[in-house]
Amino acid sequence: MVTVAVASKNPVKVGAVEEAFRAMMPKAELEFIALDVESGVPDQPIGDEQTRLGAVTRAINASFIQTDANFCVGLEGGIATVDGQAYTFAWMAVLAQNQELATSRSVMLPLPASVMEKVNAGIELGHAIDEVFGTTNIKHKGGAFGIFTENRLTRQSVYVDTLVCALLPFTNPAFSVR
């Protein structure tokens, strides 16, 4: 049995972790445990460093709660501005029981000015999108990726792909040669 602690109870994040682990460890018997843990960063992280730190901190905090987990996974969405354009993205952190840490970062999705006005006023991205587009609890659904790509990409699909990359050091033999 491989126990995976997910450092969130958000169904999109839990679903992404389950899908990625099942894809990368298809023969393993997997158990998933969702936990509420602190990220150590603001509710709306800004920049790569703060967002990555949130994911890593979530994974570490999950390991303190679920001490018998084979893997603890932290997921954190953030915002960064490049050349005046705001983007959202996410960092994934996978912490193995032996304390080996692997991380990966998602693609970046451009955000419209109408949403960033709300974010800059102190509103978390998911709530800002709900206000601007009349959605309800979008961060537990398709997220910004779903809204702006007409569900071609969703928050979960992007997180799954990013988690697959974060899992490579634990699943691909090429990474065992160091």
N, CA, C and O of each residue as an XYZ file, in Angstrom:
712
protein
N       0.848     -1.188      0.000
C       0.000      0.000      0.000
C       0.887      1.243      0.000
O       1.792      1.371      0.825
N       0.620      2.152     -0.931
C       1.308      3.428     -0.995
C       0.340      4.492     -0.482
O      -0.716      4.721     -1.072
N       0.708      5.130      0.609
C      -0.136      6.159      1.199
C       0.336      7.530      0.731
O       1.514      7.871      0.832
N      -0.616      8.308      0.218
C      -0.325      9.641     -0.295
C      -1.152     10.643      0.495
O      -2.382     10.601      0.473
N      -0.476     11.535      1.187
C      -1.154     12.607      1.905
C      -1.237     13.820      0.987
O      -0.221     14.308      0.493
N      -2.450     14.298      0.766
C      -2.685     15.474     -0.067
C      -2.893     16.649      0.873
O      -3.783     16.624      1.723
N      -2.075     17.669      0.719
C      -2.104     18.809      1.633
C      -3.219     19.785      1.262
O      -2.992     20.992      1.170
N      -4.414     19.259      1.053
C      -5.583     20.061      0.723
C      -6.816     19.172      0.769
O      -6.736     17.960      0.570
N      -7.954     19.798      1.035
C      -9.227     19.093      0.922
C     -10.026     19.591     -0.285
O     -11.165     19.174     -0.495
N      -9.424     20.487     -1.077
C     -10.067     20.977     -2.290
C     -10.214     19.797     -3.251
O      -9.222     19.153     -3.594
N     -11.442     19.507     -3.688
C     -11.656     18.327     -4.532
C     -10.879     18.358     -5.847
O     -10.533     17.297     -6.367
N     -10.600     19.520     -6.392
C      -9.813     19.610     -7.623
C      -8.376     19.172     -7.353
O      -7.795     18.419     -8.135
N      -7.808     19.642     -6.254
C      -6.432     19.271     -5.920
C      -6.334     17.786     -5.577
O      -5.412     17.106     -6.029
N      -7.262     17.286     -4.795
C      -7.256     15.866     -4.431
C      -7.418     15.012     -5.689
O      -6.715     14.016     -5.859
N      -8.334     15.397     -6.561
C      -8.549     14.666     -7.801
C      -7.316     14.664     -8.690
O      -6.999     13.648     -9.310
N      -6.624     15.785     -8.757
C      -5.405     15.868     -9.569
C      -4.325     14.944     -9.020
O      -3.644     14.258     -9.783
N      -4.170     14.925     -7.712
C      -3.161     14.049     -7.103
C      -3.504     12.592     -7.377
O      -2.636     11.810     -7.764
N      -4.752     12.230     -7.181
C      -5.166     10.841     -7.438
C      -4.903     10.458     -8.896
O      -4.349      9.393     -9.167
N      -5.294     11.310     -9.820
C      -5.128     11.000    -11.243
C      -3.650     10.870    -11.617
O      -3.276      9.951    -12.345
N      -2.816     11.773    -11.131
C      -1.389     11.738    -11.467
C      -0.707     10.505    -10.878
O       0.066      9.836    -11.564
N      -0.989     10.202     -9.615
C      -0.368      9.024     -8.996
C      -0.834      7.737     -9.665
O      -0.035      6.824     -9.872
N      -2.115      7.655    -10.004
C      -2.617      6.452    -10.677
C      -1.968      6.290    -12.057
O      -1.694      5.170    -12.487
N      -1.729      7.392    -12.737
C      -1.091      7.338    -14.056
C       0.373      6.926    -13.945
O       0.866      6.159    -14.773
N       1.066      7.426    -12.935
C       2.507      7.193    -12.824
C       2.854      5.944    -12.021
O       3.974      5.440    -12.112
N       1.904      5.445    -11.238
C       2.119      4.226    -10.451
C       0.944      3.281    -10.670
O       0.226      2.952     -9.725
N       0.743      2.843    -11.919
C      -0.475      2.091    -12.255
C      -0.602      0.741    -11.557
O      -1.713      0.228    -11.425
N       0.487      0.162    -11.114
C       0.421     -1.153    -10.468
C       0.341     -1.065     -8.948
O       0.155     -2.078     -8.274
N       0.479      0.130     -8.414
C       0.496      0.305     -6.960
C      -0.927      0.338     -6.398
O      -1.858      0.827     -7.038
N      -1.062     -0.187     -5.204
C      -2.305     -0.008     -4.448
C      -2.145      1.304     -3.700
O      -1.278      1.438     -2.838
N      -2.991      2.271     -4.039
C      -2.840      3.632     -3.542
C      -3.944      3.999     -2.565
O      -5.109      3.647     -2.752
N      -3.554      4.708     -1.527
C      -4.502      5.260     -0.551
C      -4.225      6.752     -0.475
O      -3.074      7.169     -0.350
N      -5.286      7.561     -0.552
C      -5.149      9.011     -0.524
C      -5.826      9.567      0.722
O      -6.948      9.187      1.058
N      -5.135     10.463      1.394
C      -5.663     11.094      2.600
C      -5.586     12.604      2.414
O      -4.496     13.154      2.258
N      -6.730     13.276      2.428
C      -6.787     14.729      2.272
C      -6.667     15.390      3.635
O      -7.339     14.996      4.588
N      -5.805     16.400      3.720
C      -5.539     17.084      4.983
C      -5.646     18.595      4.806
O      -5.310     19.133      3.751
N      -6.113     19.266      5.841
C      -6.045     20.726      5.885
C      -4.718     21.107      6.511
O      -4.458     20.772      7.666
N      -3.880     21.801      5.767
C      -2.595     22.246      6.308
C      -2.349     23.690      5.895
O      -2.929     24.182      4.927
N      -1.494     24.348      6.634
C      -1.120     25.733      6.342
C      -0.048     25.764      5.264
O       0.797     24.873      5.179
N      -0.101     26.814      4.436
C       0.888     26.983      3.370
C       2.059     27.849      3.801
O       3.136     27.776      3.210
N       1.857     28.668      4.826
C       2.919     29.573      5.263
C       3.092     30.781      4.363
O       4.005     31.581      4.566
N       2.224     30.924      3.369
C       2.275     32.081      2.474
C       0.876     32.717      2.449
O      -0.084     32.106      2.919
N       0.752     33.928      1.910
C      -0.575     34.545      1.819
C      -1.556     33.685      1.023
O      -1.150     32.841      0.224
N      -2.859     33.911      1.254
C      -3.893     33.164      0.530
C      -3.719     33.300     -0.981
O      -4.028     32.373     -1.731
N      -3.225     34.453     -1.426
C      -2.938     34.636     -2.849
C      -1.446     34.895     -3.010
O      -1.004     36.044     -2.970
N      -0.669     33.830     -3.192
C       0.774     34.009     -3.360
C       1.097     34.794     -4.637
O       0.436     34.653     -5.666
N       2.118     35.609     -4.529
C       2.568     36.408     -5.667
C       4.017     36.025     -5.976
O       4.885     36.068     -5.104
N       4.253     35.658     -7.209
C       5.599     35.336     -7.659
C       5.940     33.864     -7.517
O       5.322     33.126     -6.749
N       6.946     33.461     -8.284
C       7.390     32.071     -8.296
C       7.864     31.593     -6.930
O       7.452     30.531     -6.462
N       8.728     32.375     -6.292
C       9.324     31.930     -5.027
C       8.270     31.708     -3.952
O       8.282     30.683     -3.271
N       7.359     32.663     -3.797
C       6.324     32.553     -2.765
C       5.378     31.392     -3.057
O       4.957     30.683     -2.142
N       5.048     31.203     -4.318
C       4.128     30.123     -4.694
C       4.789     28.762     -4.482
O       4.165     27.845     -3.947
N       6.048     28.630     -4.900
C       6.767     27.361     -4.695
C       6.914     27.075     -3.208
O       6.735     25.939     -2.768
N       7.240     28.104     -2.439
C       7.367     27.936     -0.995
C       6.063     27.438     -0.393
O       6.086     26.590      0.499
N       4.931     27.941     -0.858
C       3.639     27.482     -0.362
C       3.422     26.004     -0.620
O       2.943     25.286      0.257
N       3.770     25.537     -1.820
C       3.613     24.118     -2.146
C       4.530     23.255     -1.289
O       4.102     22.233     -0.753
N       5.785     23.663     -1.159
C       6.749     22.893     -0.364
C       6.328     22.872      1.104
O       6.373     21.824      1.749
N       5.926     24.008      1.623
C       5.503     24.080      3.029
C       4.281     23.213      3.278
O       4.191     22.557      4.316
N       3.348     23.199      2.351
C       2.172     22.337      2.500
C       2.589     20.862      2.561
O       2.095     20.114      3.404
N       3.493     20.445      1.674
C       3.949     19.052      1.674
C       4.641     18.710      2.997
O       4.391     17.654      3.579
N       5.497     19.595      3.461
C       6.205     19.362      4.738
C       5.213     19.296      5.890
O       5.296     18.400      6.729
N       4.269     20.245      5.936
C       3.283     20.242      7.020
C       2.418     18.990      6.990
O       2.044     18.472      8.042
N       2.098     18.498      5.800
C       1.335     17.252      5.695
C       2.144     16.090      6.265
O       1.580     15.182      6.875
N       3.461     16.113      6.069
C       4.310     15.021      6.578
C       4.358     15.008      8.104
O       4.580     13.957      8.706
N       4.156     16.153      8.728
C       4.119     16.205     10.192
C       2.811     15.619     10.731
O       2.776     15.075     11.835
N       1.746     15.734      9.948
C       0.440     15.217     10.364
C       0.311     13.734     10.029
O      -0.082     12.932     10.877
N       0.642     13.377      8.797
C       0.495     12.001      8.322
C       1.895     11.379      8.246
O       2.450     11.206      7.161
N       2.445     11.051      9.401
C       3.849     10.635      9.500
C       4.142      9.309      8.800
O       5.298      9.018      8.493
N       3.119      8.511      8.545
C       3.342      7.225      7.879
C       3.146      7.289      6.366
O       3.229      6.260      5.695
N       2.887      8.472      5.819
C       2.657      8.606      4.379
C       3.940      8.335      3.607
O       5.025      8.761      4.003
N       3.795      7.621      2.503
C       4.932      7.404      1.612
C       5.269      8.669      0.833
O       6.431      8.944      0.530
N       4.223      9.435      0.517
C       4.402     10.708     -0.187
C       3.446     11.736      0.397
O       2.317     11.413      0.767
N       3.909     12.974      0.477
C       3.063     14.104      0.846
C       3.138     15.103     -0.297
O       4.217     15.412     -0.801
N       1.979     15.599     -0.695
C       1.909     16.443     -1.883
C       1.315     17.804     -1.520
O       0.233     17.897     -0.940
N       2.052     18.853     -1.877
C       1.578     20.219     -1.711
C       1.340     20.851     -3.076
O       2.150     20.694     -3.990
N       0.238     21.558     -3.211
C      -0.114     22.228     -4.462
C      -0.432     23.678     -4.129
O      -1.169     23.952     -3.181
N       0.111     24.597     -4.892
C      -0.125     26.011     -4.608
C      -0.238     26.789     -5.905
O       0.648     26.725     -6.758
N      -1.335     27.526     -6.052
C      -1.524     28.397     -7.210
C      -1.066     29.800     -6.882
O      -1.231     30.262     -5.753
N      -0.495     30.478     -7.853
C       0.006     31.828     -7.630
C      -0.192     32.707     -8.838
O      -0.746     32.293     -9.856
N       0.275     33.937     -8.701
C       0.183     34.938     -9.760
C       1.549     35.602     -9.897
O       2.229     35.857     -8.903
N       1.940     35.877    -11.133
C       3.164     36.631    -11.402
C       2.898     37.561    -12.580
O       2.037     37.296    -13.419
N       3.645     38.643    -12.624
C       3.536     39.589    -13.731
C       4.846     39.577    -14.508
O       5.930     39.701    -13.937
N       4.721     39.425    -15.811
C       5.876     39.432    -16.708
C       5.612     40.460    -17.799
O       4.619     40.366    -18.521
N       6.495     41.434    -17.917
C       6.349     42.494    -18.932
C       4.956     43.112    -18.916
O       4.377     43.384    -19.968
N       4.421     43.332    -17.718
C       3.138     44.001    -17.565
C       1.912     43.106    -17.686
O       0.795     43.564    -17.446
N       2.094     41.843    -18.052
C       0.972     40.898    -18.160
C       0.950     39.998    -16.932
O       1.958     39.385    -16.581
N      -0.210     39.924    -16.282
C      -0.368     39.035    -15.125
C      -0.723     37.637    -15.607
O      -1.470     37.463    -16.570
N      -0.168     36.640    -14.915
C      -0.404     35.234    -15.224
C      -0.709     34.479    -13.935
O      -0.253     34.862    -12.858
N      -1.473     33.415    -14.054
C      -1.602     32.472    -12.958
C      -0.914     31.173    -13.356
O      -0.800     30.847    -14.537
N      -0.466     30.450    -12.361
C       0.285     29.205    -12.546
C       0.252     28.482    -11.215
O      -0.322     28.983    -10.248
N       0.860     27.311    -11.157
C       0.889     26.562     -9.899
C       2.224     25.839     -9.751
O       2.888     25.504    -10.731
N       2.584     25.617     -8.520
C       3.734     24.773     -8.174
C       3.218     23.543     -7.464
O       2.273     23.620     -6.679
N       3.842     22.397     -7.740
C       3.542     21.132     -7.079
C       4.803     20.668     -6.366
O       5.905     20.776     -6.905
N       4.639     20.155     -5.162
C       5.766     19.616     -4.400
C       5.401     18.214     -3.930
O       4.343     18.003     -3.337
N       6.281     17.268     -4.198
C       6.095     15.884     -3.756
C       7.256     15.567     -2.823
O       8.421     15.593     -3.221
N       6.912     15.268     -1.574
C       7.904     14.939     -0.555
C       7.774     13.458     -0.228
O       6.728     13.002      0.233
N       8.853     12.711     -0.474
C       8.858     11.278     -0.165
C       9.156     11.069      1.312
O       9.660     11.964      1.990
N       8.840      9.886      1.795
C       9.050      9.553      3.196
C      10.526      9.681      3.595
O      10.834      9.961      4.754
N      11.438      9.476      2.634
C      12.872      9.604      2.914
C      13.347     11.059      2.837
O      14.548     11.327      2.869
N      12.397     11.996      2.736
C      12.621     13.441      2.685
C      13.135     13.946      1.338
O      13.501     15.115      1.224
N      13.170     13.087      0.317
C      13.513     13.562     -1.022
C      12.349     14.404     -1.532
O      11.188     14.006     -1.446
N      12.683     15.563     -2.060
C      11.677     16.516     -2.520
C      11.817     16.725     -4.021
O      12.923     16.905     -4.530
N      10.693     16.701     -4.723
C      10.671     17.027     -6.146
C       9.564     18.053     -6.374
O       8.490     17.968     -5.780
N       9.841     19.017     -7.239
C       8.844     20.054     -7.531
C       8.727     20.236     -9.033
O       9.617     19.860     -9.797
N       7.609     20.823     -9.439
C       7.393     21.158    -10.839
C       6.435     22.337    -10.909
O       5.603     22.529    -10.022
N       6.560     23.120    -11.964
C       5.740     24.314    -12.149
C       4.893     24.161    -13.400
O       5.339     23.603    -14.402
N       3.681     24.657    -13.333
C       2.735     24.543    -14.455
C       2.998     25.588    -15.536
O       3.859     26.458    -15.408
N       2.224     25.463    -16.593
C       2.180     26.501    -17.623
C       1.577     27.757    -17.003
O       0.951     27.706    -15.945
N       1.777     28.879    -17.681
C       1.239     30.152    -17.204
C       0.035     30.556    -18.052
O       0.069     30.485    -19.280
N      -1.020     30.977    -17.374
C      -2.252     31.409    -18.034
C      -2.392     32.919    -17.872
O      -2.409     33.409    -16.743
N      -2.493     33.679    -18.982
C      -2.666     35.120    -18.840
C      -4.005     35.456    -18.188
O      -5.009     34.774    -18.398
N      -3.992     36.516    -17.400
C      -5.204     36.966    -16.706
C      -5.621     38.332    -17.223
O      -4.766     39.184    -17.466
N      -6.936     38.560    -17.397
C      -7.406     39.864    -17.875
C      -7.328     40.933    -16.782
O      -7.343     40.636    -15.587
N      -7.245     42.178    -17.232
C      -7.150     43.312    -16.310
C      -8.335     43.374    -15.351
O      -8.164     43.752    -14.192
N      -9.536     43.011    -15.812
C     -10.722     43.080    -14.945
C     -10.573     42.182    -13.717
O     -11.030     42.535    -12.629
N      -9.943     41.036    -13.887
C      -9.714     40.128    -12.766
C      -8.586     40.662    -11.885
O      -8.679     40.614    -10.658
N      -7.533     41.163    -12.501
C      -6.392     41.658    -11.731
C      -6.740     42.889    -10.909
O      -6.135     43.116     -9.861
N      -7.695     43.686    -11.357
C      -8.143     44.828    -10.542
C      -8.649     44.333     -9.194
O      -8.353     44.930     -8.159
N      -9.406     43.251     -9.205
C      -9.939     42.674     -7.964
C      -8.812     42.063     -7.126
O      -8.766     42.252     -5.910
N      -7.906     41.332     -7.778
C      -6.782     40.712     -7.064
C      -5.926     41.796     -6.416
O      -5.519     41.665     -5.261
N      -5.655     42.862     -7.159
C      -4.837     43.956     -6.618
C      -5.529     44.678     -5.472
O      -4.877     45.356     -4.678
N      -6.849     44.536     -5.383
C      -7.608     45.114     -4.268
C      -7.653     44.164     -3.072
O      -8.291     44.461     -2.062
N      -6.967     43.010     -3.191
C      -6.868     42.100     -2.055
C      -7.760     40.875     -2.112
O      -7.876     40.152     -1.123
N      -8.392     40.626     -3.250
C      -9.286     39.471     -3.377
C      -8.513     38.311     -3.999
O      -7.792     38.494     -4.979
N      -8.664     37.124     -3.429
C      -8.019     35.924     -3.964
C      -8.530     35.666     -5.386
O      -9.679     35.974     -5.703
N      -7.669     35.099     -6.239
C      -7.986     34.916     -7.659
C      -9.326     34.218     -7.891
O     -10.136     34.704     -8.680
N      -9.577     33.098     -7.225
C     -10.827     32.375     -7.436
C     -12.053     33.226     -7.128
O     -13.041     33.192     -7.861
N     -11.983     33.987     -6.045
C     -13.101     34.860     -5.678
C     -13.242     36.018     -6.675
O     -14.354     36.442     -6.990
N     -12.109     36.523     -7.165
C     -12.145     37.599     -8.155
C     -12.828     37.118     -9.436
O     -13.643     37.836    -10.016
N     -12.496     35.909     -9.871
C     -13.135     35.357    -11.073
C     -14.629     35.168    -10.839
O     -15.444     35.485    -11.705
N     -14.987     34.649     -9.657
C     -16.412     34.499     -9.330
C     -17.145     35.839     -9.442
O     -18.247     35.907     -9.987
N     -16.526     36.898     -8.923
C     -17.159     38.224     -8.966
C     -17.273     38.753    -10.392
O     -18.325     39.257    -10.784
N     -16.207     38.644    -11.161
C     -16.189     39.212    -12.513
C     -17.074     38.420    -13.476
O     -17.758     39.010    -14.313
N     -17.066     37.096    -13.364
C     -17.759     36.265    -14.351
C     -19.041     35.623    -13.835
O     -19.693     34.878    -14.567
N     -19.417     35.902    -12.573
C     -20.673     35.381    -12.047
C     -20.658     33.887    -11.780
O     -21.711     33.252    -11.738
N     -19.481     33.325    -11.602
C     -19.375     31.904    -11.277
C     -19.477     31.722     -9.768
O     -19.457     32.690     -9.008
N     -19.585     30.485     -9.355
C     -19.643     30.171     -7.925
C     -18.568     29.152     -7.598
O     -18.546     28.052     -8.149
N     -17.677     29.532     -6.694
C     -16.635     28.640     -6.194
C     -15.831     27.995     -7.330
O     -15.631     26.780     -7.350
N     -15.375     28.823     -8.271
C     -14.676     28.339     -9.459
C     -13.393     27.594     -9.112
O     -12.966     26.723     -9.870
N     -12.769     27.918     -7.979
C     -11.507     27.250     -7.654
C     -11.701     25.786     -7.260
O     -10.735     25.024     -7.217
N     -12.925     25.395     -6.976
C     -13.224     23.985     -6.727
C     -13.783     23.309     -7.980
O     -14.281     22.185     -7.933
N     -13.686     24.028     -9.098
C     -14.181     23.497    -10.382
C     -13.063     23.633    -11.411
O     -11.938     23.208    -11.151
N     -13.343     24.205    -12.551
C     -12.352     24.328    -13.622
C     -11.303     25.392    -13.412
O     -10.278     25.400    -14.094
N     -11.550     26.308    -12.459
C     -10.591     27.357    -12.170
C     -10.429     28.347    -13.305
O     -11.189     28.336    -14.273
N      -9.424     29.204    -13.173
C      -9.138     30.204    -14.202
C      -8.857     29.533    -15.538
O      -9.288     30.015    -16.585
N      -8.125     28.408    -15.499
C      -7.816     27.706    -16.741
C      -9.101     27.298    -17.465
O      -9.197     27.455    -18.683
N     -10.077     26.783    -16.742
C     -11.336     26.371    -17.351
C     -12.107     27.541    -17.935
O     -12.601     27.467    -19.060
N     -12.209     28.616    -17.173
C     -12.949     29.806    -17.626
C     -12.367     30.363    -18.915
O     -13.096     30.603    -19.878
N     -11.050     30.569    -18.935
C     -10.446     31.285    -20.052
C     -10.122     30.411    -21.258
O      -9.917     30.935    -22.353
N     -10.072     29.102    -21.086
C      -9.809     28.223    -22.236
C     -11.064     27.466    -22.661
O     -10.996     26.537    -23.466
N     -12.209     27.869    -22.114
C     -13.481     27.189    -22.390
C     -13.346     25.691    -22.125
O     -13.805     24.854    -22.902
N     -12.701     25.385    -21.003
C     -12.472     24.022    -20.500
C     -11.583     23.159    -21.397
O     -11.550     21.938    -21.240
N     -10.860     23.782    -22.339
C      -9.834     23.034    -23.087
C      -8.766     22.567    -22.097
O      -8.274     21.441    -22.169
N      -8.428     23.456    -21.182
C      -7.603     23.139    -20.016
C      -8.457     23.438    -18.797
O      -9.307     24.328    -18.830
N      -8.232     22.699    -17.725
C      -8.903     23.004    -16.462
C      -7.845     23.062    -15.370
O      -6.703     22.647    -15.567
N      -8.234     23.570    -14.247
C      -7.307     23.602    -13.119
C      -6.800     22.183    -12.841
O      -5.605     21.976    -12.631
N      -7.707     21.219    -12.841
C      -7.296     19.851    -12.549
C      -6.381     19.294    -13.630
O      -5.371     18.668    -13.309
N      -6.705     19.502    -14.894
C      -5.865     18.928    -15.957
C      -4.455     19.511    -15.922
O      -3.479     18.789    -16.127
N      -4.348     20.791    -15.668
C      -3.027     21.421    -15.574
C      -2.275     20.891    -14.364
O      -1.076     20.627    -14.446
N      -2.967     20.732    -13.246
C      -2.321     20.202    -12.046
C      -1.874     18.757    -12.255
O      -0.801     18.371    -11.793
N      -2.684     17.957    -12.946
C      -2.295     16.567    -13.215
C      -0.992     16.543    -14.009
O      -0.051     15.843    -13.635
N      -0.932     17.300    -15.096
C       0.270     17.313    -15.929
C       1.494     17.775    -15.138
O       2.583     17.223    -15.291
N       1.310     18.770    -14.309
C       2.430     19.285    -13.514
C       2.859     18.258    -12.478
O       4.054     18.095    -12.229
N       1.908     17.569    -11.874
C       2.239     16.523    -10.903
C       2.945     15.342    -11.550
O       3.845     14.755    -10.949
N       2.551     14.987    -12.761
C       3.253     13.915    -13.474
C       4.735     14.262    -13.575
O       5.589     13.402    -13.362
N       5.038     15.497    -13.894
C       6.442     15.923    -13.981
C       7.122     15.895    -12.618
O       8.285     15.503    -12.520
N       6.419     16.303    -11.565
C       7.000     16.274    -10.222
C       7.259     14.854     -9.744
O       8.147     14.626     -8.922
N       6.494     13.906    -10.251
C       6.656     12.504     -9.845
C       7.787     11.780    -10.573
O       8.182     10.692    -10.155
N       8.305     12.348    -11.630
C       9.335     11.662    -12.414
C      10.536     11.174    -11.601
O      10.982     10.049    -11.823
N      11.080     11.961    -10.675
C      12.222     11.451     -9.909
C      11.905     10.193     -9.093
O      12.815      9.462     -8.701
N      10.627      9.941     -8.841
C      10.226      8.782     -8.046
C       9.752      7.609     -8.907
O       9.616      6.489     -8.414
N       9.502      7.865    -10.187
C       8.894      6.827    -11.021
C       9.690      6.463    -12.268
O       9.481      5.392    -12.838
N      10.584      7.321    -12.696
C      11.329      7.073    -13.923
C      12.748      6.643    -13.582
O      13.467      7.382    -12.909
N      13.164      5.465    -14.032
C      14.498      4.951    -13.682
C      15.650      5.865    -14.100
O      16.729      5.793    -13.511
N      15.450      6.702    -15.079
C      16.520      7.616    -15.508
C      16.967      8.530    -14.370
O      18.104      9.000    -14.353
N      16.066      8.778    -13.422
C      16.397      9.681    -12.318
C      17.145      8.982    -11.194
O      17.635      9.647    -10.282
N      17.247      7.668    -11.235
C      17.956      6.953    -10.178
C      19.458      6.959    -10.421
O      20.230      6.582     -9.539
N      19.871      7.375    -11.587
C      21.299      7.503    -11.908
C      21.690      8.937    -11.608
O      21.335      9.856    -12.346
N      22.414      9.121    -10.531
C      22.747     10.504    -10.133
C      24.215     10.725    -10.093
O      24.664     11.827     -9.779
